[in-house]
Amino acid sequence: MLSSLKTAARALYNLYPIATKPGDFLRDPMPEALRQHEASGEPSLNRVGWQLVTSAQMEGPLYERWCTLARDTRVKHRKVWEWVYILEVLKQHGMLAEGKRGLGFGCGTEPLSALMASMGCEILATDLDEATAQKQGWWKTHQHAGGLAQLNEAQICDPDLFARKVAYRSCDMNAIPNDLRGFDFVWSSCSLEHLGSLENGLEFIERSMDCLKPGGVAVHTTEFNLGTNDKTLETRATVAYRKKDIEGLALRLIGKGYKIPLINFSPGDRMLDRVVDRPPYRHSHLKLLVSRHLLTSIGLFVVK
C-alpha cells in the first residue's frame, strides 16, 4: 500500500516538470578553452566521444552485435546503450583483448564483466559491501553484486573461463583503495551519480585515473540533465549532471594532462528521442522524468 502511494505521489509531482524537451542551452558554444573539443552533428558509435544517448546510435549492425553478445532483449533502452557505449569505447582503444586488465566499479548485475572475460580480459569487478548495499536499497532492487555468481547469470562467458578471468571484491567508490593500480582500463555504468553529491562523482572520475597504467582508458556513464543548466537534481541518493558540470570536468581533466575526445551535446531528434517516460517507467526510453527533471544518459571516456 505504501509503495503504491509513493508511486502515485511521484506521478503527481511529475505532472509539473521543469522541462519536457531538451533546452536550447545545449546548443550554446562551449568555453573557449574547449572549442577544439566541440563536436557538431549527430553523435555516432563509429567515432565515439563524450556524447548523449540518441536513437540513431541504436540503428545498424554495431549496436545490434553488442546487444546480442550481452544477451539483452530490451535493445532500445538507455541502460543497454550505456553498456554498448562502454564496450565500443574499449574496443576502439584495443582494450578488449587477451591479457588486458580491467577494473569495474559499481558493477551490480550488469553483463559487462562476463562479456569482457569472454574476450580474454582479466577483470576485477567491485561493488558496495553487502551491509551498505542493503542499507541503501540496492539489494532489494536486485542491482547489487554480492559476489561472482550474479555477474555471469546469463552464461555469457564459459563458466571455467569466467572462474579464471574474473575476481570480485567490495569497494567504496568514494574511497578507492590504494592497491587498485596498474589496470589497462576502468569503467562504471550509471553508478557515480549515486555517490552523494555532484562533486563526489566528479572526484571519483579523477581518482579512477590513478588506477590506470599510462595510456589506459577510463570510461563512465551517468545521468545528464537535458532541461536546465541551472538548478539540477542533487540528493544524497541521486544527482544529475548539467552541461556546465561536464564542461567543468573536461577542463579539470585537461588541466591534469589527460586526453579527452570531442564533446557532443546533441540530444537527437528522431521519434524515440522525443519520448519522455514517467513513473513507473514502463517504456523503452532514452529520456525520463525524475523529480520533475528531464534526464538522459551521457557517456564519457578519458585516456591517461
C-alpha positions in Angstrom: 0.0 0.0 0.0 2.7 2.4 1.0 4.7 1.6 -2.2 1.6 2.4 -4.3 1.1 5.7 -2.5 4.7 6.7 -3.2 4.4 5.8 -6.9 1.2 7.9 -7.1 2.9 10.8 -5.4 5.8 10.7 -7.8 3.4 10.6 -10.7 1.6 13.7 -9.5 4.8 15.5 -8.8 6.0 14.9 -12.3 2.8 16.4 -13.8 4.6 19.7 -13.3 8.0 19.1 -14.8 10.7 21.7 -15.1 11.1 20.8 -18.7 9.6 18.4 -21.2 12.0 18.8 -24.0 15.8 19.5 -24.2 16.8 23.1 -23.6 18.3 25.5 -26.2 21.3 25.9 -23.9 22.6 22.6 -25.2 23.5 24.4 -28.5 25.4 27.2 -26.7 29.1 27.4 -27.5 31.4 25.7 -25.0 34.1 27.7 -23.1 36.9 29.0 -25.3 39.4 26.5 -23.8 37.2 23.6 -25.0 36.4 24.9 -28.5 38.8 22.4 -30.1 36.8 19.6 -28.4 33.4 20.8 -29.6 31.7 18.3 -31.9 28.9 19.1 -34.5 26.2 16.9 -35.9 24.7 13.7 -34.5 26.8 11.6 -32.2 27.9 8.2 -33.5 29.2 5.0 -32.0 31.5 4.7 -35.0 33.5 7.7 -33.8 32.9 7.8 -30.0 33.3 10.9 -28.0 31.6 12.4 -24.9 28.0 12.0 -26.1 24.4 11.6 -25.1 22.3 8.5 -26.0 20.3 9.0 -29.2 18.0 6.8 -31.2 20.3 7.0 -34.3 23.1 5.2 -32.4 20.9 2.2 -31.9 20.5 1.5 -35.6 22.8 -0.6 -37.5 24.9 -3.8 -37.0 27.4 -2.4 -34.5 24.8 -1.8 -31.8 22.9 -4.9 -32.6 26.0 -7.0 -32.3 26.8 -5.8 -28.8 23.2 -6.3 -27.7 23.3 -9.9 -29.0 26.6 -10.6 -27.2 25.2 -9.0 -24.0 22.0 -11.1 -24.4 19.8 -8.2 -23.5 16.4 -8.1 -25.3 15.5 -4.6 -24.3 17.7 -3.2 -27.1 16.3 0.3 -27.4 16.8 1.4 -23.8 19.3 3.9 -22.5 20.8 1.4 -20.0 21.6 -1.0 -22.8 23.1 1.9 -24.7 25.4 2.6 -21.8 26.8 -0.9 -21.9 27.3 -0.7 -25.6 29.0 2.7 -25.3 31.4 1.3 -22.7 32.2 -1.8 -24.8 32.7 0.1 -28.0 35.0 2.7 -26.4 37.2 -0.1 -25.0 37.1 -2.0 -28.3 38.2 1.1 -30.3 41.1 1.6 -27.9 42.2 -2.1 -28.2 41.3 -2.9 -24.6 39.0 -5.9 -25.2 41.8 -8.4 -25.8 43.6 -11.3 -24.2 45.6 -10.3 -21.2 44.2 -6.8 -20.8 43.3 -6.0 -17.1 40.0 -4.2 -16.4 38.6 -2.8 -13.2 34.8 -2.3 -12.8 33.1 0.0 -10.3 29.6 -0.5 -9.0 29.1 -3.5 -11.3 25.8 -4.6 -9.9 24.4 -7.4 -12.0 25.4 -5.9 -15.4 26.8 -8.4 -18.0 30.0 -6.4 -18.8 32.4 -8.4 -16.6 31.4 -11.7 -18.2 31.4 -10.3 -21.7 34.9 -8.8 -21.2 36.2 -12.0 -19.7 34.9 -14.0 -22.7 37.1 -11.8 -24.9 40.2 -12.7 -22.8 40.3 -9.8 -20.4 41.2 -10.2 -16.7 38.6 -8.5 -14.7 38.3 -7.3 -11.1 34.6 -6.4 -10.5 33.7 -4.4 -7.5 30.6 -3.2 -5.7 29.5 -1.9 -2.3 29.8 -4.2 0.6 26.6 -6.1 1.3 25.7 -4.2 4.5 25.9 -0.8 2.8 24.1 -2.0 -0.2 21.2 -3.3 1.9 21.0 -0.1 3.8 20.9 2.0 0.6 18.2 -0.3 -1.0 20.3 -1.8 -3.9 19.8 -5.3 -2.6 16.0 -5.1 -2.8 16.1 -3.9 -6.4 18.5 -6.7 -7.5 21.1 -4.1 -8.6 23.9 -5.2 -6.3 26.5 -7.8 -6.9 27.3 -9.7 -3.7 29.9 -11.8 -5.4 30.8 -13.5 -8.6 27.6 -15.6 -9.0 25.4 -12.7 -10.2 28.0 -11.5 -12.8 27.6 -14.5 -15.1 24.0 -15.4 -14.6 23.2 -15.2 -18.3 26.1 -17.6 -19.0 27.7 -15.1 -21.4 31.1 -16.5 -20.5 32.1 -20.1 -20.3 32.0 -20.9 -16.6 35.5 -22.3 -16.4 36.9 -19.3 -18.3 34.9 -16.9 -16.1 36.3 -18.5 -12.9 39.8 -18.0 -14.2 39.4 -14.5 -15.6 37.1 -12.7 -13.1 37.6 -11.8 -9.4 35.4 -9.8 -7.1 35.9 -7.6 -4.1 33.9 -4.9 -2.2 34.8 -1.3 -2.9 33.5 2.1 -1.9 33.7 4.4 -4.9 34.2 7.4 -2.6 37.3 5.7 -1.1 39.1 3.7 -3.8 41.8 1.6 -2.1 45.4 2.5 -2.9 46.3 -1.1 -4.0 43.9 -0.9 -7.1 46.6 0.2 -9.5 48.1 -0.8 -12.9 44.9 -1.6 -14.8 44.6 -1.1 -18.6 41.0 0.1 -18.3 38.4 1.0 -15.7 34.7 1.6 -16.1 31.4 2.3 -14.3 27.9 2.3 -15.7 25.4 4.7 -14.1 27.0 4.5 -10.7 28.8 7.7 -10.0 25.6 9.7 -9.7 24.8 7.8 -6.5 27.9 8.9 -4.6 26.2 11.6 -2.5 26.8 14.8 -4.4 27.8 16.2 -7.8 31.3 16.8 -6.6 31.8 13.3 -5.2 31.0 11.9 -8.7 33.5 14.2 -10.4 36.2 13.4 -7.9 35.6 9.7 -8.4 36.3 10.1 -12.1 39.5 11.9 -11.3 40.5 9.3 -8.7 39.7 6.4 -11.1 42.5 7.7 -13.4 45.0 6.7 -10.6 44.1 3.1 -11.2 45.3 3.1 -14.8 48.6 2.5 -16.4 49.9 5.2 -18.7 47.8 5.0 -21.9 45.0 3.4 -20.0 41.3 4.3 -20.6 38.6 5.2 -18.1 35.0 5.1 -19.4 31.9 6.1 -17.4 28.2 6.7 -18.0 26.0 8.8 -15.8 22.8 10.9 -15.6 22.6 14.1 -17.6 20.0 16.9 -17.2 18.6 17.9 -20.5 16.1 20.5 -19.2 18.3 23.0 -17.4 21.8 24.3 -16.9 20.8 25.9 -13.6 19.3 24.1 -10.6 19.5 20.3 -11.0 18.6 17.1 -9.3 21.0 16.7 -6.3 20.0 14.5 -3.4 22.0 12.0 -1.3 20.6 9.2 -3.4 21.0 10.6 -7.0 22.4 13.6 -8.8 22.2 14.7 -12.5 25.0 16.5 -14.2 24.4 19.6 -16.2 26.2 20.8 -19.4 28.3 23.2 -17.3 29.3 20.3 -14.9 30.5 18.2 -17.9 32.4 21.2 -19.3 34.0 21.9 -15.9 35.1 18.2 -15.7 36.6 18.4 -19.1 38.7 21.4 -18.1 39.8 19.7 -14.9 40.9 16.6 -16.7 42.8 18.5 -19.4 44.5 20.5 -16.7 45.9 17.3 -15.3 47.3 16.3 -18.6 44.7 13.7 -19.6 43.3 13.3 -23.1 39.6 13.7 -23.8 37.8 13.4 -27.2 35.2 15.6 -28.9 32.2 16.5 -26.8 28.7 16.3 -28.3 25.6 17.5 -26.5 23.1 16.7 -29.3 20.0 15.0 -27.8 18.7 13.5 -31.1 15.5 14.4 -32.9 14.0 11.1 -34.0 10.7 9.7 -32.8 12.2 7.7 -29.8 14.3 10.8 -28.9 11.1 12.7 -28.3 9.5 10.2 -26.0 9.7 11.1 -22.3 8.9 8.3 -19.9 7.3 9.0 -16.5 7.0 6.9 -13.3 6.6 4.0 -13.0 8.8 3.9 -16.2 7.2 1.2 -18.3 8.6 2.0 -21.7 11.8 1.5 -23.5 13.1 5.0 -23.0 16.1 7.3 -23.7 14.7 10.2 -21.7 12.7 10.2 -18.5 11.3 12.5 -15.8 12.9 12.2 -12.3 11.7 14.6 -9.6 10.5 17.0 -12.4 13.9 16.9 -14.1 14.3 15.7 -17.7 17.2 13.3 -17.7 19.1 11.0 -20.1 22.4 9.2 -20.2 25.8 10.6 -21.1 29.0 8.6 -21.9 32.5 9.9 -21.0 36.0 8.5 -21.5 39.4 9.7 -20.7 42.9 8.5 -21.7 45.8 8.7 -19.3 
